[in-house]
Amino acid sequence: MKLTIENDDNIIIMNIKEANVGTDIAPELKSKVLIEAQPNIKALIINLESVETMDSSGLGALLLANRQLRDYSIPVCIVKAQQFVKNLFTMTKIDTLFLFFDSPEDAIQYIKNNERLN
């Protein structure tokens, strides 16, 4: 699986560099999510810019991130989702579990602004 992970002041940015997130890469993605989605981070940003299609196993990996972090009120942000992927989130009614942004920078700014309010 092609994936890069960045840490910007405890904001984890996962850049998925695959056109299709399906059963072939979902197990590896889930293991990366389990490693990165820890209670000491401020947020998890998942960049889907390269992802053209996704199936239920790919969605399962993203839902795992939500499950890992929701009890700690740590946001999971989806950035640069293409229309097919956005539609998939809406059709499966899981779009309310994530925050959506046009860029990683927008997500980071949102996180930093809300961090100051807490």
MOPAC internal coordinates of N, CA, C and O (Angstrom, degrees):
PM7 1SCF
backbone

  N    0.0000 0     0.00 0     0.00 0    0    0    0
  C    1.4522 1     0.00 0     0.00 0    1    0    0
  C    1.5163 1   108.85 1     0.00 0    2    1    0
  O    1.2310 1   121.01 1   -42.83 1    3    2    1
  N    1.3055 1   115.66 1   137.17 1    3    2    1
  C    1.4611 1   121.57 1   177.39 1    5    3    2
  C    1.5279 1   107.41 1   -93.07 1    6    5    3
  O    1.2310 1   121.48 1   -64.50 1    7    6    5
  N    1.3444 1   114.77 1   115.50 1    7    6    5
  C    1.4592 1   120.87 1  -176.01 1    9    7    6
  C    1.5246 1   108.18 1  -154.32 1   10    9    7
  O    1.2310 1   120.85 1   -44.10 1   11   10    9
  N    1.3255 1   115.97 1   135.90 1   11   10    9
  C    1.4580 1   119.62 1   171.27 1   13   11   10
  C    1.5149 1   108.05 1  -118.54 1   14   13   11
  O    1.2310 1   121.28 1   -31.33 1   15   14   13
  N    1.3193 1   115.16 1   148.67 1   15   14   13
  C    1.4619 1   120.88 1  -179.90 1   17   15   14
  C    1.5175 1   108.28 1  -128.41 1   18   17   15
  O    1.2310 1   121.24 1   -50.95 1   19   18   17
  N    1.3252 1   115.24 1   129.05 1   19   18   17
  C    1.4599 1   121.63 1   178.17 1   21   19   18
  C    1.5232 1   108.22 1  -120.13 1   22   21   19
  O    1.2310 1   121.10 1   -27.73 1   23   22   21
  N    1.3253 1   115.49 1   152.27 1   23   22   21
  C    1.4579 1   120.82 1   175.06 1   25   23   22
  C    1.5185 1   107.59 1  -124.70 1   26   25   23
  O    1.2310 1   120.63 1   -66.93 1   27   26   25
  N    1.3236 1   116.40 1   113.07 1   27   26   25
  C    1.4586 1   122.82 1   179.84 1   29   27   26
  C    1.5245 1   107.51 1  -113.35 1   30   29   27
  O    1.2310 1   120.16 1   -87.49 1   31   30   29
  N    1.3300 1   117.30 1    92.51 1   31   30   29
  C    1.4636 1   122.32 1   179.10 1   33   31   30
  C    1.5343 1   111.45 1    55.40 1   34   33   31
  O    1.2310 1   120.85 1  -130.46 1   35   34   33
  N    1.3342 1   115.98 1    49.54 1   35   34   33
  C    1.4721 1   124.53 1  -179.34 1   37   35   34
  C    1.5252 1   113.90 1    67.03 1   38   37   35
  O    1.2310 1   120.39 1  -161.65 1   39   38   37
  N    1.3068 1   116.87 1    18.35 1   39   38   37
  C    1.4644 1   122.12 1   167.86 1   41   39   38
  C    1.5290 1   104.82 1  -103.82 1   42   41   39
  O    1.2310 1   120.77 1   -65.65 1   43   42   41
  N    1.3263 1   116.12 1   114.35 1   43   42   41
  C    1.4575 1   121.41 1  -176.76 1   45   43   42
  C    1.5283 1   109.29 1   -89.10 1   46   45   43
  O    1.2310 1   120.98 1   -50.99 1   47   46   45
  N    1.3185 1   115.74 1   129.01 1   47   46   45
  C    1.4633 1   121.54 1   178.10 1   49   47   46
  C    1.5235 1   108.00 1  -116.79 1   50   49   47
  O    1.2310 1   121.16 1   -65.42 1   51   50   49
  N    1.3280 1   115.39 1   114.58 1   51   50   49
  C    1.4638 1   121.52 1   176.57 1   53   51   50
  C    1.5242 1   107.96 1  -101.76 1   54   53   51
  O    1.2310 1   120.77 1   -62.19 1   55   54   53
  N    1.3234 1   116.13 1   117.81 1   55   54   53
  C    1.4591 1   121.86 1   178.89 1   57   55   54
  C    1.5262 1   108.04 1  -103.03 1   58   57   55
  O    1.2310 1   120.78 1   -74.24 1   59   58   57
  N    1.3155 1   116.11 1   105.76 1   59   58   57
  C    1.4630 1   120.92 1  -179.97 1   61   59   58
  C    1.5243 1   107.61 1   -84.67 1   62   61   59
  O    1.2310 1   120.61 1   -60.25 1   63   62   61
  N    1.3173 1   116.45 1   119.75 1   63   62   61
  C    1.4647 1   122.63 1  -174.19 1   65   63   62
  C    1.5317 1   111.29 1  -107.95 1   66   65   63
  O    1.2310 1   120.91 1  -138.05 1   67   66   65
  N    1.3133 1   115.87 1    41.95 1   67   66   65
  C    1.4639 1   122.08 1  -179.97 1   69   67   66
  C    1.5309 1   108.76 1  -121.08 1   70   69   67
  O    1.2310 1   120.21 1   -37.20 1   71   70   69
  N    1.3277 1   117.21 1   142.80 1   71   70   69
  C    1.4635 1   120.93 1   176.93 1   73   71   70
  C    1.5264 1   111.18 1   -74.87 1   74   73   71
  O    1.2310 1   120.46 1   146.61 1   75   74   73
  N    1.3318 1   116.73 1   -33.39 1   75   74   73
  C    1.4603 1   121.19 1  -178.57 1   77   75   74
  C    1.5230 1   109.52 1  -125.28 1   78   77   75
  O    1.2310 1   120.75 1   -57.14 1   79   78   77
  N    1.3156 1   116.17 1   122.86 1   79   78   77
  C    1.4641 1   121.03 1   175.78 1   81   79   78
  C    1.5238 1   106.19 1  -106.56 1   82   81   79
  O    1.2310 1   121.76 1   -81.69 1   83   82   81
  N    1.3353 1   114.24 1    98.31 1   83   82   81
  C    1.4575 1   120.61 1  -176.28 1   85   83   82
  C    1.5055 1   111.67 1  -135.79 1   86   85   83
  O    1.2310 1   121.16 1    21.19 1   87   86   85
  N    1.3156 1   115.39 1  -158.81 1   87   86   85
  C    1.4668 1   121.77 1  -173.98 1   89   87   86
  C    1.5274 1   113.13 1   -60.72 1   90   89   87
  O    1.2310 1   120.12 1   153.66 1   91   90   89
  N    1.3243 1   117.38 1   -26.34 1   91   90   89
  C    1.4607 1   119.52 1  -178.07 1   93   91   90
  C    1.5326 1   113.13 1   -71.38 1   94   93   91
  O    1.2310 1   119.81 1   148.24 1   95   94   93
  N    1.3236 1   117.97 1   -31.76 1   95   94   93
  C    1.4724 1   118.97 1  -178.52 1   97   95   94
  C    1.5250 1   113.62 1  -114.15 1   98   97   95
  O    1.2310 1   119.68 1   170.54 1   99   98   97
  N    1.3136 1   118.21 1    -9.46 1   99   98   97
  C    1.4738 1   120.82 1  -176.83 1  101   99   98
  C    1.5308 1   113.44 1   -56.65 1  102  101   99
  O    1.2310 1   118.67 1   137.80 1  103  102  101
  N    1.3462 1   120.13 1   -42.20 1  103  102  101
  C    1.4671 1   118.36 1   179.75 1  105  103  102
  C    1.5356 1   113.22 1   -60.26 1  106  105  103
  O    1.2310 1   120.75 1   138.35 1  107  106  105
  N    1.3258 1   116.17 1   -41.65 1  107  106  105
  C    1.4659 1   119.43 1   178.68 1  109  107  106
  C    1.5278 1   110.78 1   -67.68 1  110  109  107
  O    1.2310 1   120.63 1   140.74 1  111  110  109
  N    1.3365 1   116.40 1   -39.26 1  111  110  109
  C    1.4604 1   119.91 1   177.46 1  113  111  110
  C    1.5250 1   110.49 1   -62.63 1  114  113  111
  O    1.2310 1   120.25 1   137.58 1  115  114  113
  N    1.3256 1   117.12 1   -42.42 1  115  114  113
  C    1.4672 1   120.45 1   177.83 1  117  115  114
  C    1.5195 1   111.51 1   -60.53 1  118  117  115
  O    1.2310 1   120.02 1   139.28 1  119  118  117
  N    1.3254 1   117.57 1   -40.72 1  119  118  117
  C    1.4674 1   119.46 1   179.63 1  121  119  118
  C    1.5202 1   110.92 1   -65.79 1  122  121  119
  O    1.2310 1   120.05 1   142.44 1  123  122  121
  N    1.3267 1   117.51 1   -37.56 1  123  122  121
  C    1.4772 1   120.63 1   176.88 1  125  123  122
  C    1.5233 1   110.28 1   -66.35 1  126  125  123
  O    1.2310 1   120.46 1   139.44 1  127  126  125
  N    1.3258 1   116.73 1   -40.56 1  127  126  125
  C    1.4687 1   120.90 1   178.12 1  129  127  126
  C    1.5278 1   110.08 1   -61.14 1  130  129  127
  O    1.2310 1   120.34 1   135.12 1  131  130  129
  N    1.3233 1   116.96 1   -44.88 1  131  130  129
  C    1.4690 1   120.41 1   179.79 1  133  131  130
  C    1.5247 1   111.88 1   -60.57 1  134  133  131
  O    1.2310 1   120.46 1   143.31 1  135  134  133
  N    1.3143 1   116.73 1   -36.69 1  135  134  133
  C    1.4631 1   120.63 1   179.08 1  137  135  134
  C    1.5298 1   110.98 1   -70.46 1  138  137  135
  O    1.2310 1   120.04 1   137.16 1  139  138  137
  N    1.3151 1   117.52 1   -42.84 1  139  138  137
  C    1.4700 1   121.63 1  -172.46 1  141  139  138
  C    1.5248 1   114.50 1   -86.51 1  142  141  139
  O    1.2310 1   119.63 1   148.19 1  143  142  141
  N    1.3285 1   118.31 1   -31.81 1  143  142  141
  C    1.4743 1   122.20 1  -174.89 1  145  143  142
  C    1.5259 1   110.12 1   -82.75 1  146  145  143
  O    1.2310 1   121.40 1  -104.28 1  147  146  145
  N    1.3186 1   114.92 1    75.72 1  147  146  145
  C    1.4625 1   122.09 1  -177.96 1  149  147  146
  C    1.5320 1   110.36 1  -111.18 1  150  149  147
  O    1.2310 1   120.09 1   -24.16 1  151  150  149
  N    1.3221 1   117.44 1   155.84 1  151  150  149
  C    1.4731 1   120.39 1  -175.68 1  153  151  150
  C    1.5315 1   115.26 1   -67.89 1  154  153  151
  O    1.2310 1   119.56 1   172.92 1  155  154  153
  N    1.3214 1   118.44 1    -7.08 1  155  154  153
  C    1.4630 1   120.09 1   179.70 1  157  155  154
  C    1.5255 1   113.13 1   -92.75 1  158  157  155
  O    1.2310 1   119.48 1  -178.64 1  159  158  157
  N    1.3395 1   118.59 1     1.36 1  159  158  157
  C    1.4640 1   119.98 1   178.60 1  161  159  158
  C    1.5278 1   110.01 1   -91.73 1  162  161  159
  O    1.2310 1   121.14 1   -18.19 1  163  162  161
  N    1.3352 1   115.43 1   161.81 1  163  162  161
  C    1.4714 1   120.73 1   178.11 1  165  163  162
  C    1.5222 1   111.47 1   -87.61 1  166  165  163
  O    1.2310 1   120.74 1   147.41 1  167  166  165
  N    1.3354 1   116.19 1   -32.59 1  167  166  165
  C    1.4646 1   121.03 1  -178.58 1  169  167  166
  C    1.5181 1   109.20 1  -168.62 1  170  169  167
  O    1.2310 1   121.40 1   -20.34 1  171  170  169
  N    1.3245 1   114.93 1   159.66 1  171  170  169
  C    1.4591 1   121.84 1   172.50 1  173  171  170
  C    1.5205 1   107.28 1  -119.81 1  174  173  171
  O    1.2310 1   121.29 1   -59.56 1  175  174  173
  N    1.3169 1   115.13 1   120.44 1  175  174  173
  C    1.4607 1   121.37 1   177.85 1  177  175  174
  C    1.5175 1   107.39 1  -107.83 1  178  177  175
  O    1.2310 1   120.77 1   -53.53 1  179  178  177
  N    1.3224 1   116.13 1   126.47 1  179  178  177
  C    1.4609 1   121.02 1   179.47 1  181  179  178
  C    1.5268 1   107.84 1  -114.10 1  182  181  179
  O    1.2310 1   121.20 1   -67.78 1  183  182  181
  N    1.3218 1   115.30 1   112.22 1  183  182  181
  C    1.4563 1   121.96 1  -178.19 1  185  183  182
  C    1.5263 1   109.02 1   -89.38 1  186  185  183
  O    1.2310 1   121.01 1   -64.47 1  187  186  185
  N    1.3292 1   115.67 1   115.53 1  187  186  185
  C    1.4651 1   122.05 1  -177.51 1  189  187  186
  C    1.5286 1   112.35 1  -106.76 1  190  189  187
  O    1.2310 1   120.39 1  -157.66 1  191  190  189
  N    1.3133 1   116.86 1    22.34 1  191  190  189
  C    1.4653 1   121.11 1  -176.10 1  193  191  190
  C    1.5313 1   113.24 1   -53.89 1  194  193  191
  O    1.2310 1   119.93 1   140.79 1  195  194  193
  N    1.3147 1   117.75 1   -39.21 1  195  194  193
  C    1.4682 1   121.27 1  -177.47 1  197  195  194
  C    1.5242 1   113.34 1   -85.05 1  198  197  195
  O    1.2310 1   120.09 1   167.57 1  199  198  197
  N    1.3172 1   117.44 1   -12.43 1  199  198  197
  C    1.4655 1   121.81 1  -172.95 1  201  199  198
  C    1.5268 1   110.15 1   -82.01 1  202  201  199
  O    1.2310 1   121.27 1   -63.04 1  203  202  201
  N    1.3312 1   115.18 1   116.96 1  203  202  201
  C    1.4615 1   121.14 1   178.99 1  205  203  202
  C    1.5257 1   111.59 1   -94.75 1  206  205  203
  O    1.2310 1   120.24 1   143.86 1  207  206  205
  N    1.3405 1   117.15 1   -36.14 1  207  206  205
  C    1.4511 1   121.75 1   179.87 1  209  207  206
  C    1.5270 1   110.00 1  -136.50 1  210  209  207
  O    1.2310 1   121.64 1   -23.66 1  211  210  209
  N    1.3160 1   114.46 1   156.34 1  211  210  209
  C    1.4583 1   120.93 1   179.98 1  213  211  210
  C    1.5162 1   107.04 1  -151.37 1  214  213  211
  O    1.2310 1   120.55 1   -34.63 1  215  214  213
  N    1.3322 1   116.56 1   145.37 1  215  214  213
  C    1.4584 1   119.24 1   175.27 1  217  215  214
  C    1.5276 1   109.48 1  -114.85 1  218  217  215
  O    1.2310 1   120.81 1     8.25 1  219  218  217
  N    1.3159 1   116.06 1  -171.75 1  219  218  217
  C    1.4686 1   120.20 1  -174.82 1  221  219  218
  C    1.5295 1   112.42 1   -63.73 1  222  221  219
  O    1.2310 1   119.84 1   149.38 1  223  222  221
  N    1.3196 1   117.92 1   -30.62 1  223  222  221
  C    1.4635 1   119.16 1   178.25 1  225  223  222
  C    1.5257 1   110.82 1   -69.99 1  226  225  223
  O    1.2310 1   120.47 1   144.83 1  227  226  225
  N    1.3131 1   116.70 1   -35.17 1  227  226  225
  C    1.4664 1   120.51 1   174.55 1  229  227  226
  C    1.5121 1   111.24 1   -66.03 1  230  229  227
  O    1.2310 1   120.98 1   136.82 1  231  230  229
  N    1.3257 1   115.74 1   -43.18 1  231  230  229
  C    1.4713 1   119.42 1   175.89 1  233  231  230
  C    1.5222 1   110.52 1   -61.66 1  234  233  231
  O    1.2310 1   120.59 1   143.20 1  235  234  233
  N    1.3190 1   116.48 1   -36.80 1  235  234  233
  C    1.4654 1   120.83 1   178.89 1  237  235  234
  C    1.5203 1   111.95 1   -59.67 1  238  237  235
  O    1.2310 1   120.55 1   141.69 1  239  238  237
  N    1.3263 1   116.55 1   -38.31 1  239  238  237
  C    1.4676 1   120.10 1   178.04 1  241  239  238
  C    1.5245 1   110.61 1   -64.40 1  242  241  239
  O    1.2310 1   120.40 1   140.35 1  243  242  241
  N    1.3371 1   116.84 1   -39.65 1  243  242  241
  C    1.4656 1   120.17 1   178.87 1  245  243  242
  C    1.5293 1   110.84 1   -70.58 1  246  245  243
  O    1.2310 1   120.56 1   143.02 1  247  246  245
  N    1.3284 1   116.54 1   -36.98 1  247  246  245
  C    1.4656 1   120.11 1   176.57 1  249  247  246
  C    1.5232 1   111.39 1   -65.21 1  250  249  247
  O    1.2310 1   120.36 1   147.39 1  251  250  249
  N    1.3193 1   116.92 1   -32.61 1  251  250  249
  C    1.4594 1   120.59 1   175.64 1  253  251  250
  C    1.5290 1   110.43 1   -60.86 1  254  253  251
  O    1.2310 1   120.46 1   138.56 1  255  254  253
  N    1.3138 1   116.73 1   -41.44 1  255  254  253
  C    1.4690 1   120.33 1   177.12 1  257  255  254
  C    1.5249 1   110.12 1   -59.62 1  258  257  255
  O    1.2310 1   120.66 1   135.06 1  259  258  257
  N    1.3206 1   116.35 1   -44.94 1  259  258  257
  C    1.4635 1   120.18 1   178.38 1  261  259  258
  C    1.5276 1   111.28 1   -60.46 1  262  261  259
  O    1.2310 1   120.28 1   133.79 1  263  262  261
  N    1.3325 1   117.07 1   -46.21 1  263  262  261
  C    1.4703 1   120.67 1  -179.81 1  265  263  262
  C    1.5284 1   111.81 1   -62.32 1  266  265  263
  O    1.2310 1   120.66 1   141.07 1  267  266  265
  N    1.3204 1   116.35 1   -38.93 1  267  266  265
  C    1.4671 1   120.51 1  -178.80 1  269  267  266
  C    1.5240 1   112.01 1   -65.20 1  270  269  267
  O    1.2310 1   120.15 1   148.70 1  271  270  269
  N    1.3321 1   117.31 1   -31.30 1  271  270  269
  C    1.4640 1   120.48 1  -169.26 1  273  271  270
  C    1.5228 1   115.35 1  -110.47 1  274  273  271
  O    1.2310 1   119.28 1   162.62 1  275  274  273
  N    1.3214 1   118.98 1   -17.38 1  275  274  273
  C    1.4681 1   120.04 1  -172.20 1  277  275  274
  C    1.5330 1   113.70 1   -63.34 1  278  277  275
  O    1.2310 1   119.70 1   144.40 1  279  278  277
  N    1.3267 1   118.17 1   -35.60 1  279  278  277
  C    1.4678 1   119.83 1   179.76 1  281  279  278
  C    1.5233 1   112.39 1   -66.06 1  282  281  279
  O    1.2310 1   120.61 1   161.85 1  283  282  281
  N    1.3256 1   116.43 1   -18.15 1  283  282  281
  C    1.4728 1   121.68 1   179.48 1  285  283  282
  C    1.5219 1   111.45 1  -102.16 1  286  285  283
  O    1.2310 1   120.39 1  -174.84 1  287  286  285
  N    1.3265 1   116.85 1     5.16 1  287  286  285
  C    1.4714 1   123.30 1  -177.91 1  289  287  286
  C    1.5230 1   112.07 1    55.58 1  290  289  287
  O    1.2310 1   120.92 1  -142.66 1  291  290  289
  N    1.3228 1   115.84 1    37.34 1  291  290  289
  C    1.4640 1   121.64 1   177.65 1  293  291  290
  C    1.5254 1   107.74 1   -97.70 1  294  293  291
  O    1.2310 1   120.15 1   -57.23 1  295  294  293
  N    1.3279 1   117.32 1   122.77 1  295  294  293
  C    1.4682 1   118.95 1  -175.93 1  297  295  294
  C    1.5218 1   113.58 1   -72.94 1  298  297  295
  O    1.2310 1   121.77 1   -33.60 1  299  298  297
  N    1.3335 1   114.21 1   146.40 1  299  298  297
  C    1.4634 1   122.29 1   169.99 1  301  299  298
  C    1.5259 1   105.21 1  -110.98 1  302  301  299
  O    1.2310 1   121.36 1   -62.17 1  303  302  301
  N    1.3222 1   114.99 1   117.83 1  303  302  301
  C    1.4573 1   121.28 1  -175.83 1  305  303  302
  C    1.5269 1   109.72 1  -108.54 1  306  305  303
  O    1.2310 1   121.03 1   -46.28 1  307  306  305
  N    1.3077 1   115.63 1   133.72 1  307  306  305
  C    1.4565 1   122.42 1   175.70 1  309  307  306
  C    1.5173 1   107.10 1  -105.26 1  310  309  307
  O    1.2310 1   120.56 1   -53.31 1  311  310  309
  N    1.3266 1   116.54 1   126.69 1  311  310  309
  C    1.4639 1   119.24 1   179.78 1  313  311  310
  C    1.5147 1   110.90 1  -122.95 1  314  313  311
  O    1.2310 1   121.89 1   -31.51 1  315  314  313
  N    1.3201 1   113.98 1   148.49 1  315  314  313
  C    1.4601 1   124.25 1   175.01 1  317  315  314
  C    1.5344 1   113.44 1    56.32 1  318  317  315
  O    1.2310 1   120.49 1  -144.38 1  319  318  317
  N    1.3258 1   116.67 1    35.62 1  319  318  317
  C    1.4664 1   120.24 1   177.62 1  321  319  318
  C    1.5283 1   109.43 1   -70.38 1  322  321  319
  O    1.2310 1   120.98 1   -49.33 1  323  322  321
  N    1.3229 1   115.74 1   130.67 1  323  322  321
  C    1.4530 1   120.48 1   176.82 1  325  323  322
  C    1.5273 1   109.58 1   -75.47 1  326  325  323
  O    1.2310 1   120.72 1   -15.15 1  327  326  325
  N    1.3190 1   116.23 1   164.85 1  327  326  325
  C    1.4660 1   121.33 1  -171.59 1  329  327  326
  C    1.5265 1   113.06 1   -57.40 1  330  329  327
  O    1.2310 1   119.45 1   138.45 1  331  330  329
  N    1.3280 1   118.66 1   -41.55 1  331  330  329
  C    1.4634 1   120.89 1   179.80 1  333  331  330
  C    1.5256 1   109.97 1   -58.45 1  334  333  331
  O    1.2310 1   120.67 1   134.76 1  335  334  333
  N    1.3138 1   116.32 1   -45.24 1  335  334  333
  C    1.4612 1   120.87 1  -178.29 1  337  335  334
  C    1.5295 1   110.50 1   -68.84 1  338  337  335
  O    1.2310 1   119.95 1   138.47 1  339  338  337
  N    1.3203 1   117.69 1   -41.53 1  339  338  337
  C    1.4708 1   120.86 1   176.35 1  341  339  338
  C    1.5321 1   110.28 1   -57.90 1  342  341  339
  O    1.2310 1   120.95 1   135.27 1  343  342  341
  N    1.3325 1   115.79 1   -44.73 1  343  342  341
  C    1.4661 1   120.06 1   179.47 1  345  343  342
  C    1.5234 1   111.41 1   -62.19 1  346  345  343
  O    1.2310 1   120.57 1   141.84 1  347  346  345
  N    1.3175 1   116.51 1   -38.16 1  347  346  345
  C    1.4616 1   121.28 1   178.82 1  349  347  346
  C    1.5309 1   110.72 1   -62.61 1  350  349  347
  O    1.2310 1   120.25 1   136.50 1  351  350  349
  N    1.3187 1   117.12 1   -43.50 1  351  350  349
  C    1.4609 1   120.98 1   176.92 1  353  351  350
  C    1.5271 1   110.82 1   -60.30 1  354  353  351
  O    1.2310 1   120.79 1   137.62 1  355  354  353
  N    1.3340 1   116.09 1   -42.38 1  355  354  353
  C    1.4646 1   120.65 1  -178.70 1  357  355  354
  C    1.5248 1   111.39 1   -69.27 1  358  357  355
  O    1.2310 1   120.23 1   134.08 1  359  358  357
  N    1.3230 1   117.16 1   -45.92 1  359  358  357
  C    1.4694 1   120.83 1  -178.64 1  361  359  358
  C    1.5260 1   112.30 1   -62.21 1  362  361  359
  O    1.2310 1   120.50 1   144.97 1  363  362  361
  N    1.3169 1   116.64 1   -35.03 1  363  362  361
  C    1.4616 1   120.36 1  -178.91 1  365  363  362
  C    1.5304 1   111.95 1   -88.97 1  366  365  363
  O    1.2310 1   120.97 1  -178.91 1  367  366  365
  N    1.3239 1   115.76 1     1.09 1  367  366  365
  C    1.4705 1   123.26 1   176.09 1  369  367  366
  C    1.5336 1   113.00 1    59.54 1  370  369  367
  O    1.2310 1   120.70 1  -147.25 1  371  370  369
  N    1.3268 1   116.26 1    32.75 1  371  370  369
  C    1.4629 1   119.25 1   175.56 1  373  371  370
  C    1.5265 1   111.55 1  -108.73 1  374  373  371
  O    1.2310 1   120.76 1  -174.69 1  375  374  373
  N    1.3362 1   116.15 1     5.31 1  375  374  373
  C    1.4629 1   119.77 1  -178.73 1  377  375  374
  C    1.5289 1   112.40 1   -62.72 1  378  377  375
  O    1.2310 1   119.69 1   155.83 1  379  378  377
  N    1.3136 1   118.20 1   -24.17 1  379  378  377
  C    1.4672 1   120.59 1  -179.08 1  381  379  378
  C    1.5331 1   112.51 1   -77.92 1  382  381  379
  O    1.2310 1   120.14 1   169.59 1  383  382  381
  N    1.3245 1   117.34 1   -10.41 1  383  382  381
  C    1.4674 1   120.95 1  -178.94 1  385  383  382
  C    1.5193 1   112.75 1   -83.81 1  386  385  383
  O    1.2310 1   120.36 1   167.59 1  387  386  385
  N    1.3246 1   116.91 1   -12.41 1  387  386  385
  C    1.4519 1   121.90 1  -174.61 1  389  387  386
  C    1.5211 1   110.43 1  -126.31 1  390  389  387
  O    1.2310 1   121.50 1   -20.14 1  391  390  389
  N    1.3234 1   114.74 1   159.86 1  391  390  389
  C    1.4556 1   121.17 1   170.83 1  393  391  390
  C    1.5202 1   107.14 1  -101.27 1  394  393  391
  O    1.2310 1   119.86 1   -42.68 1  395  394  393
  N    1.3161 1   117.87 1   137.32 1  395  394  393
  C    1.4609 1   122.34 1  -177.05 1  397  395  394
  C    1.5235 1   110.13 1  -113.81 1  398  397  395
  O    1.2310 1   121.00 1   -44.38 1  399  398  397
  N    1.3295 1   115.69 1   135.62 1  399  398  397
  C    1.4587 1   121.61 1  -179.71 1  401  399  398
  C    1.5220 1   109.55 1  -138.16 1  402  401  399
  O    1.2310 1   121.54 1   -21.38 1  403  402  401
  N    1.3400 1   114.65 1   158.62 1  403  402  401
  C    1.4568 1   120.54 1   179.72 1  405  403  402
  C    1.5260 1   112.89 1   -80.16 1  406  405  403
  O    1.2310 1   120.23 1   158.40 1  407  406  405
  N    1.3324 1   117.16 1   -21.60 1  407  406  405
  C    1.4609 1   120.08 1  -178.36 1  409  407  406
  C    1.5282 1   110.12 1  -152.03 1  410  409  407
  O    1.2310 1   120.49 1   -21.38 1  411  410  409
  N    1.3227 1   116.68 1   158.62 1  411  410  409
  C    1.4720 1   119.03 1   174.66 1  413  411  410
  C    1.5310 1   111.75 1   -60.31 1  414  413  411
  O    1.2310 1   120.74 1   144.32 1  415  414  413
  N    1.3130 1   116.19 1   -35.68 1  415  414  413
  C    1.4718 1   120.48 1   179.91 1  417  415  414
  C    1.5199 1   111.18 1   -62.53 1  418  417  415
  O    1.2310 1   120.22 1   138.79 1  419  418  417
  N    1.3415 1   117.18 1   -41.21 1  419  418  417
  C    1.4691 1   120.57 1   177.43 1  421  419  418
  C    1.5275 1   110.78 1   -62.90 1  422  421  419
  O    1.2310 1   120.58 1   138.69 1  423  422  421
  N    1.3191 1   116.49 1   -41.31 1  423  422  421
  C    1.4659 1   120.66 1   179.27 1  425  423  422
  C    1.5265 1   110.62 1   -65.34 1  426  425  423
  O    1.2310 1   120.17 1   135.27 1  427  426  425
  N    1.3193 1   117.28 1   -44.73 1  427  426  425
  C    1.4703 1   121.08 1   179.13 1  429  427  426
  C    1.5199 1   110.59 1   -61.22 1  430  429  427
  O    1.2310 1   120.55 1   136.89 1  431  430  429
  N    1.3241 1   116.56 1   -43.11 1  431  430  429
  C    1.4662 1   119.97 1   179.18 1  433  431  430
  C    1.5296 1   110.95 1   -61.96 1  434  433  431
  O    1.2310 1   120.27 1   137.07 1  435  434  433
  N    1.3243 1   117.08 1   -42.93 1  435  434  433
  C    1.4668 1   121.71 1   177.20 1  437  435  434
  C    1.5309 1   110.44 1   -59.26 1  438  437  435
  O    1.2310 1   120.56 1   133.25 1  439  438  437
  N    1.3233 1   116.53 1   -46.75 1  439  438  437
  C    1.4610 1   121.63 1  -178.46 1  441  439  438
  C    1.5312 1   110.48 1   -62.38 1  442  441  439
  O    1.2310 1   120.46 1   133.37 1  443  442  441
  N    1.3090 1   116.73 1   -46.63 1  443  442  441
  C    1.4666 1   120.95 1  -179.20 1  445  443  442
  C    1.5274 1   111.48 1   -65.23 1  446  445  443
  O    1.2310 1   120.09 1   141.07 1  447  446  445
  N    1.3288 1   117.44 1   -38.93 1  447  446  445
  C    1.4681 1   120.43 1   178.05 1  449  447  446
  C    1.5286 1   110.74 1   -64.74 1  450  449  447
  O    1.2310 1   120.39 1   137.46 1  451  450  449
  N    1.3336 1   116.87 1   -42.54 1  451  450  449
  C    1.4554 1   119.99 1  -179.56 1  453  451  450
  C    1.5071 1   112.67 1   -74.05 1  454  453  451
  O    1.2310 1   120.49 1   153.47 1  455  454  453
  N    1.2920 1   116.68 1   -26.53 1  455  454  453
  C    1.4713 1   121.20 1   176.99 1  457  455  454
  C    1.5359 1   110.02 1   -64.28 1  458  457  455
  O    1.2310 1   120.99 1   141.76 1  459  458  457
  N    1.3210 1   115.72 1   -38.24 1  459  458  457
  C    1.4705 1   120.53 1   179.26 1  461  459  458
  C    1.5168 1   112.09 1   -68.05 1  462  461  459
  O    1.2310 1   120.61 1   152.59 1  463  462  461
  N    1.3449 1   116.45 1   -27.41 1  463  462  461
  C    1.4604 1   120.70 1  -178.45 1  465  463  462
  C    1.5229 1   111.67 1   -78.29 1  466  465  463
  O    1.2310 1   119.94 1   158.35 1  467  466  465
  N    1.3126 1   117.72 1   -21.65 1  467  466  465
  C    1.4758 1   121.20 1  -177.36 1  469  467  466
  C    1.5058 1   112.27 1   -86.78 1  470  469  467
  O    1.2310 1   120.10 1   180.00 1  471  470  469

